[in-house]
């Protein structure tokens, strides 16, 4: 199958030096294991990817408080160009040949998802007592948001979607509505301090838009993700030696040696960016005051 025949792409977000470094490795993986497949990247320095002929790169500056919800911009761009986009976390690695003729049903196909009601229990029970109050508060935010959206969290069709690996396929324009609802949900969660609520945002937005969500093992995409692999190793489901090189490459990027001056500069930049984006968020939400503040 030639590149022109493919109606799917991979896509990811790469903001900052650390995530661009991960994206370089991901781009090389896709070039090796899925030749002819495009990788769409939104990044703050597009010129860094000029050597990759299969990468479609677009400029982007961080919009959301914690960066997490900027993934919706990646998906929007990818779906404007392809029938299906496969979103992958930028530090995910493709480790084996990808089936060239991948096909997905309309809507969201997730490698990992569960009803929100089921996930809520896991979300609270998986941490120690010290962290439970924060997570219980997070769920109070989700519950209030669901009421505002007129969604029933006890409905098994309302899913939590793990954002590590999932595909979105066009569904009669519902994918556009999905992205609009995601923005609304992202704003609400960030205003209330739940900045990393991406899995909830995807599921709630899909339910509100009527976009189908389904689970699939996605066995045609063999991947490495550090915390997923650690779980497999702990359960005896993976050989640690087989993934050693991926762990080493991941940690080299995650824990680089930096001078004190650079560390201070990075911290200052993050702090200024945080307050700037917080102010912009509050200004953007004033037009729908009742929804966001009451």
N, C-alpha and C positions, 0 to 999 in steps of 0.2 A: 504494500500500500504506500503510495507516494504522499508527500506532505500535503499536496493539494486535495487529496481524497479525504483527509482527516477532518472530522467536524468536532473534534475535542482538542483541548489544550490543557496543560498544567498551568497553575498560576500561584503567585505568592507575593508577600510583602517583605521588603528589605530596606529598613530605615536604620541608618547608622552603620558605623564600621563593622561592628560585630555581626549584624545580620546580613550585611553585604558579603562578608566572608563566608557565612553559611550558604548564601545564595550561589556563590561561585562553585561550591562543591555540588550543590543540587543541580546546577546547570550542566556540569560535567557528567553527572549521573544520567540525566535525561538524554543528553547527546549520545551516551554510550548504550543505554539500555532501552531507549525509546526513540531511535533515529527517525527524523522526519516530524517529530512532535514539537510544537511550539511551547515555549515557557514564557508566560507573561509575568513581568515583574514591575511593580510600582516601587520606586526608590527615590531617595533624595539626591542621588548622584548617578544619573543614567549613563554618563560617559564611561563609568567603570566597567560596563558590560559590553562595550563596543566590539570586543573580539569574538563574541558568541553569536554566530549567524542565526541560530535557532531561537534566540531570545528576543522577544518584543518588549522593549523597556519603555516605561512612561514615567515622567517626573511626578513626584508626589511629596508633599510635606505633611507631617503628622497633624491630624485633625482632632482625634479623640484624646481624652485625658491620659489613658494608660496605653494607647496605641492599639489595643486589642480590637476595637470596633472599626479600625481603618481597613480591616479585611473586607468590609462590604464594598469599598471602592475598587478593590482588586477584582472582586466577582462582577461588579457592574461593568468594568472595562472588558473583562474576558467574555462576558455574555454578549457584549455589543459586537464581538468579532467571531465568536464560535457558538455552535449550538449547545455544546456542553463544556463546562470548565471543571477541572479537578483541582480544588484548592488543597494545597499542602502547606503545613507549617514550614517555614524557611529552613529550620534545622533538621528537617526530616531528610533521610537519604533513601534513594532508590537503589536497591542492591541486586536486582536480577532483571532479566528481560521482561519488558511490559508487553502484554498482548497488543498487537498493532491495531486491531479492529474493535476496540472497546466501544460498547454501546450501553447507554443508561436510559431508563424510563424517565418520562417527564417529572420534574420536581427535584427533590433532594435525595441523594443516595449516600448514606453515611456508613463509614466503616465501624463506627461505634455510636449508638444512640439508645435511649430508653425513655419510657414515659417519664414526664417530669415528676409525677407522684413517686415513682420508684427511685428516681435519681435523688430526690430531696432527702430520702432516708440515708442513702449512701453518702451524700454530701455532708451530713451532720455526723454520722456514725464513724466516718473514716478519719476523724481527727480526735486528739485528746481533749480532755475537759477544758483546758486553757483556751482552746480555739473555738469551742462549741458556741459560746455566746455570739461571736462575730458571725458565724455561719447561720445561726438561727435568725439574726437580724437580716442577713442577706435574703433569707427565704421570706421574711416578712415583706421586704421590698418587692420580691417577685410576686407574692400573693396580692399585694395592693395593685401592682401593675396589671396583673391578670384581670382584676376586677374592673379597672379602668378600660381595659381592652375588651371586656365582656367575654372572657375566655374561661373555660372550666379546666382547672389544673388536674382534676380527677379523671378527665377524659384521656384514655390511653393514646388517643391520636395526637395529643399535645406532647411533643417530644423534646427532650434535651438532646442536642446534637454536639458530639465532641468535634471540635474544629480542627483537630490534627490532620484529618484526611476525609474529605467529603466532596461529592460531585453535585453540581447544580446544572440541570438541563431545562431549557426553555419549556414553559407550560402555558401557552395561550396568553402570555402577558402577565401571568400571575407572579412570575419571577421579578417583574418590575415593582409590583405592589409589595412583594416580600422585602425588597431592598428599602422601600419607603418606610415600611413598618419597622424594619431593623433600625433605621435612623431614630425614629421616635422612641423606641425602646432603649436604645443606647443612651440617648440624652437623659431619659428618666433614671436609668441605673447609675449613670455617672454623677448626676446631680445629687444622688443619695449615697454616694460613696462606694457603690458596688461596681468598680471599674472593669473587672475581669469577667463580667457576666455574659461572655460571648455565646456559650453553649445554650444558655437560656434565651438569649436574644434571637438566635437562629430559630429555635423551636417555636417560640411565641410568635415571631414574625411570620413564619411559615403557616402556622395555624390560623392566624388572622387573615392572611392572604389566600388561604385555601390551596396552598402549595403542598403537594404530596411529600411525605417524608417516609423513607423506607430504609431498612437495614440491609446491608450486603457485606459479606466477608471480604469482598474485593481481592480475592486470591490472585487475580491477574496483575496486582501491583504488590510486589514484595518490597517491604521498606524497613528501615531502621529508625527508631525514635528512642532516645536515650532512656527515658523513664519507662516506656513500654517494654523495652528490651530487659531492663533490670527486673521488672515483674516476671517476665518469662524465665529469666535465669533463676530467680528465687523459687519459682514453681517447678524447676527442672525441665522446662519446655524449650530451652535454648542452650547452645554451647557458648560459654563466655569467650572462648578463644576465637570463635568464628567472627565475633563482632568487636574484637579488641581494637582493631585499627579504627573503627568508626567511633568508639568511645574516646580514643586518643585524639583523633582529629576534632571531635566535638569539644573536648575539654581544653584543647589548645586555643580554640577560638573563644570559649566562654571565660577563660581565666588568663588573659594575656598579661604580660609584664608591662606596666605603665609607670612613667615617672610621676612623682608627686604633683608636679605642675599640671600634667595632663589630667590626673585624677580630679584635681580641684576644678579645672576648666570644664570637665564633663559634668561634674556635680552642679556647678553654677549654671551651665546651659540647661540642664534638666529642670532645675528649680525655676528659672525664668520661663522656660517653656510651659511648665505646669501652670503657673499663675496666668500666663497669657491665654492658654487654652481654657482654663477655668472661667476667666472673664468672658471670653467669646461664647462659651457654652451658655452662660447665664443670659447673655444678650440674645442669643438665638432662641431661647425657650420662652422669652417674655411674651412672644406673640401668641402663645397658647398657655396663658397663665393658669387657668383653671386646671388643665390636665397635669401640668408639671408641679404646681405649688399648692394644690388643695387636695 
